Amino acid sequence: MRFMTIYTDVERDTPPSQEEIEAMGNLIGEMSNAGVLIRTDGLQHSKRGARVHITDDGKFSITDGPFTESKEVVGGYAIIEVASKAEAIEWTKRFLKVVGRGTSEIRLMHEQAAFDVDPAQPSLHNTANRA
Amino acid sequence: MSDVNSAIDAVWRIESAKVIASLARITGDVGLAEDLAQDALLAALEKWPQQGIPDNPGAWLMATAKHRAIDMHRRSKLLERKHEEMVPELEERQELSVSDLDTALDDDIGDDLLRLMFTACHPVLSTDARVAMTLRMLGGLTTDEIARAFLVPEPTVAQRIVRAKRTLSEARVPFEVPRGTDRDDRLSSVLGVLYLIFNEGYSATAGDDWIRPALCEDAMRLGRILAELAPNEPEVHGLIALMEIQASRLRARTGPKGEPILLLDQDRGRWDRLLIRRGLAALDRAERLGGERGPYVLQAAIAACHARARTAEETDWERIVALYDALAELTPSPIVELNRAVAVSFAYGPATALELVDGLQSEPSLKNYHLLPSVRGDLLMKLKRFGEAKPEFERAASMTRNSRERALLLERMRACELEIQPETNRVSNN
């Protein structure tokens, strides 16, 4: 099961401390070693971003960051492949323990695989597929 | 399942392999280590629902299992004294104090996990046993989950595991990472087990228990763990690349009604780009490590040719043929030859490929392999030899056990018939 975890928190403009970087590095290492971490990244300050909105009549409105009107902003994400939602929660708890604040939203990704073909029985075109 | 129980389950998935691996090094017995770890799990199931989940659940499991190990050690020492047996060698081994156990447990866990992988896939075990042991010891799956995934009764799997533990113990299989010439063979056994697990998941069908397709993820997860433990083995990265690139097509291989969609007809927009990127990166890592390319690296390279082509027409068939040449040299088999012939048909035309396929006609191992007539029929059809193609499809249809594929083959047979009829008319008109 592939989950995206989206971390939100009150935005701060101070770079993480050496200890924070180290602790996060350790966790990322642990998650990689466990084979669950597919991808992760932190997001830079919202002042370097923008919000793009489409109105009902099809017009765009673009608001440059920072997103001062929002109490919390997305600060980072991770894509993990785990056996259950409970496992995603467990890893997220470990993540939040390292950052010490904020909220993580855990969302199942829409990668519903189609398990309908017997690939052990390939036909001409997909023989190469199997090898 | 209650929230606490599913949380315990999750912790077990994450931590069990590490606990078992550490205990196996201390006790020198994988079976015993697993029993001790299971005891710790039972203790957690008993205590956590009331006391709440501890702050560091992994450490809790490890400490509990460790205490059981110490208890057992003391008891066995008592027994030993009763029997007044003083086997010096054994004594030396068991002369472990509590602090020794502490140090031993805190040592590098990675080495222990690698030892556990090699032990679970040891050649004294049957393939079935290796698969069961790997999923149970390293994947954290329960016996019931393994049974459901492999469509066998639970007692069969339970027995398989009990026997495997006994076999390892009786054969005195050392808990170690093999070195020297042995290492390559042992590593290919580990890789073979992971690929087998992956393929079992890959062959799951829509009606199956979710646990079957999840085997693909289990295999990829174990592969990634192995890659971190043995980062300098190109074949490990090759296997990961192969699995990830194949898994990237899972979504695209069936149509809305569940009908199979062949590789060249798939909507490449539905391929999972994230997995493709990871797969290509793993292949790149394997190739940068250098050395002679092994079977997994070669197969991954073939899969990568398809992954890199934005459309079916862009496929680099000549490169695929060259990779099959190398694969056939390394692991010669009629199936590889047949796959190679298919690639040849795209690279150099159906006539050349037909010669190769005709050379395989008397191959005993392909006698009941429906793809042989299926491929031959396709090549003959491309050469507009419909009269000869028709019986090939008919034969292939009678040999496949997959109903959807049979329908496809019969359809092609009828297409040949339609082509033959005007020909016959022409003949009679003349």
Interface residues (C-beta under 8 A of the other chain):
Chain A: M1 S32 N33 A34 G35 V36 I38 R39 I79 E81 V82 A83 S84 K85 A86 E87 I89 E90 W91 E111 Q112 A113 A114 F115 D116 V117 D118 P119 A120 Q121 P122 S123 L124 H125 N126 T127 A128 N129 R130 A131
Chain B: D3 S6 A7 D9 A10 V11 R13 I14 P57 G110 G140 N199 Y202 S203 A204 T205 A206 D208 R212 P213 A214 E217 D218 M220 R221 L222 G223 R224 I225 E228 Q246 A247 R249 L250 R251 A252 R253 T254 G258 E259 P260 I261 L262 L263 L264 D265 D272 L274 R278 Q299 I302 A303 H306 I320 Y324 L327 I335 V336 L338 N339 V342 A343 H370 L371 S374 V375 D378 T400 R401 N402 R404 E405 L408 L409
